[in-house]
Amino acid sequence: MRVLVAGEVVGKAGVYCVKKLLPQLRKEMQIDFIIANADGATGGFGIGRSHAIYLRKLGVDVITGGDQIYFKKDMVPHIDSAYYMLRPANYPPGTPGRGWRYYNVDNERRLAVISMLGQSGYDRVHGSNPFTYVPELAARARKETPFVILDFHATTTAEKYTMFHHTDGMLSAVVGTGTRVQTRDATVMPKGTAVIGDAGRTGSRDSVAGLDPGPEIRKFMTGVPERSSDTWVGLELQGVLIEIGEDGKATSIEPVRRECDPPQNDSD
C-alpha cells in the first residue's frame, strides 16, 4: 500500500497547491490513499466547512486536524457527519467528531487512521495522555487491519521521538505534524514503523508557517495583536510517501516536495 501524507495545508495557497498537484501526484506515484493535515487551511488558523468539503472533492481521502480543529464555528456541527475528517482522539469525552476510523482503500484492504494531539506547547486545549491511549487504539485497530497510521500533532521534537520509540512495531507509520516545517529525519524504525518529525506544510514555502512574514514580525516586535494574512510566495506541496507491506510494516518513507506554479488568473 502506498500512502501520501501531505504536510499541513495552510491558507488559500495551500488549498490551491492541493488542487493543482494532487491529481498528478496520485497518478505519478501510484498512490492508493491520501491523508492531509489541514489544521490551518482556512486563513492559517483552523478549517471551515467549505474548505473541508472542497479538499475532499479534490481527492483527499482523510483530513486530520489538531489544536485548531474547532477554530471555525461551522466545523463544530459539520464534523460529526464528515466521515472523512478526524479530530484528535485524545480530546475530552463528548467532543464532536471522531479521532480514528477505518477507511476502505480498495475492495480488499482497509486502513485505520488515528489523530492524536501532543501535550507540550498547547495552552488552549489539553488532551488526555496520548502515550497511554495509543497502544489501546493500535491494538483495537489491528484486529481489523494491519495498516494503521498515526498523525501525531505535536510541537516538540522530544515528544514526537518518544512516541516513535513507544509505538515502533505497533503502527505502520507515525507522521509528525504541528510545526509546519518539514524535517529531514524520515526513516523506518527497527520494528517496521515509518516516522518523520514533521511532514511540513502545503502552501507558501517562503513564509512564516505559510503566512505573510510582515504581520508575524510586527507581532513579535510590538506584542500588539494583528490579523495574519496568506502569502503566495514559493508555492510547494510537502509531505511523505509511505510504502507499507502486506504485514502492515513499512518498507519505505520518502519526503515529498513538489513546487507549484502560482495562479495566472482568477479562474485558477
Secondary structure, 3 states (H helix, E strand, C coil): CEEEEECEEEHHHHHHHHHHHHHHHHHHCCCCEEEEECCECCCCCCCCHHHHHHHHHCCCCEEECCCCCCCCCCHHHHHHHCCCEECCCCCCCCCCCCCEEEEECCCCCEEEEEEEECCCCCCCCCCCCHHHHHHHHHHHHHCCCCCEEEEEECCCHHHHHHHHHHHECCECEEEEECCCCCCCCCEECCCCCEEECCCCEEEECCCECCECHHHHHHHHHHCCCCCCCECCCCEEEEEEEEEECCCCCEEEEEEEEEECCCCCCCCC
